[in-house]
Amino acid sequence: MSLKERVEHALKVEIAPALMLDGAGIEVLEVTGGVASVRLSGACAGCPATIMTVITSLEDELRKKVPEVEILEAVP
């Protein structure tokens, strides 16, 4: 499994399935140099405060599952 696939699996299956229940989604765009770039969609996409809260909590859990990722960043 590639690093991007591992990040996608960790986020979508192990860490953030509850996001899907709220009508939100997460798309992994790129993983390079220890940075995973993701795009949030749905309910979470329009609120900067929500984005920071979601990213911060997801980032902590992602580091535990995929230690090669140091930073999780949300991009528009």
Sequence and secondary structure as in RCSB ss.txt:
>XXXX:A:sequence
MSLKERVEHALKVEIAPALMLDGAGIEVLEVTGGVASVRLSGACAGCPATIMTVITSLEDELRKKVPEVEILEAV
P
>XXXX:A:secstr
  HHHHHHHIIIIII HHHHHTT EEEEEEEETTEEEEEEEGGGTT HHHHHHHHHHHHHHHHHH TT  EEEE 
 
